[in-house]
Structure formats: C-alpha cells, structure tokens
Amino acid sequence: MDIQMNQEWYQLVQVQKRDLQDVLELLVQAAKWLQTKNTTQWDYYIKDLEGNTQEVLDSIENNSTFLLRKNGRAIATITLENTPNDWDCEMWEEAVKDEGVVYLHRIVIHREYAGQKLGEQLIDWAKDYMREQGGRYIRFDCLGTNEGLNRYYQKHYEFKGVVNKYSKHCKYEIEL
C-alpha cells in the first residue's frame, strides 16, 4: 500500500520470504549503530546473525512483518505479532493472557532516514492498523541501557515497568 509520511510517498508492504535479506540488513545496520551508543541492544544480530534469523523468518511466515520502501529501497521495518512469543511471555508474564494485544518488535529505520520521525509515523500507522484489526493494546519493550530510546518512549508512551530478565528491560504500552 502507498502511504504518505512527511509529505512524501512510500510503499508499505507485508514482508515475504524474498525480502528477508532486506530486513536482516536493516537489523544489522541498527545493531552496529546501537553499539556506538553504548548499548548491547540487538548485538546478537552482529554476533550470531545466522542463529537469530529464524525468529525474523517466523515473523515473516506469520505475516507479521512490514517493510517500508522508498523508490524500491528498504528503509524501515516493523513487526506486529498477534500472538506472544516466548520473549513476550517472559516480559509480560500474566498480562499475555489479555485479549486484543499485539506485540511490537524490531522497528528499525535506516540511518539515512533517521530524524525524519518515520519511526513515530510507523507506530501511528500500526495503531491505526491494529484498531482496524480489533486490537486494544500495542506492547513493546526496550533494553534498559538504551537510554535515548527509553527517554523517547517515556515521553510518548505509557511506561509499564521494568523487568530484569537477562538484563534490565523497560516495558511500554499503547492503548488503542
């Protein structure tokens, strides 16, 4: 589908298996950039991409991953899972039983497009999309050491607490 953001047109598509490499390249680029911000968030995409590709592929096969393209080039991705995965169960514990929840994962913007509020606009799109699907909440988490992203999230979304699983993770929720 064609969508307009920042007075420019983009194509937002549901990711197919043939798009896997585009998604992985965005994740690796983001992980490398995050290292420069003194956070280990997503460093597993650098250390063991092959071992962490299956979770991305599973989301693609679940029709949960979307790719934003500009002139055919992959510039962003977002994953919206209707069913909590093992990670979500650990983060949200009993709350995973709540109805109408979608779990946001792996929202990434190509560094050349950073600062254009595309991430914010993708989340706005996700809110509209999930409302149309009958969703009630979007939930997500962020590594606690990613201070910049946590500051941003805490300004814009409801902070739901901290979980200490493997390391400190901050949880957020958007009521639809």
Secondary structure, 3 states (H helix, E strand, C coil): CEEEECCEEEEEEECCHHHHHHHHHHHHHHHHHHHCCCCCCCCHHHHCHHHHHHHHHHHHHCCCEEEEEECCEEEEEEEEECCCCHHHHHHHHHHHHCCCEEEEEEEEECHHHCCCCHHHHHHHHHHHHHHHCCCCEEEEEEECCCHHHHHHHHHHCEEEEEEECCCEEEEEEEEC
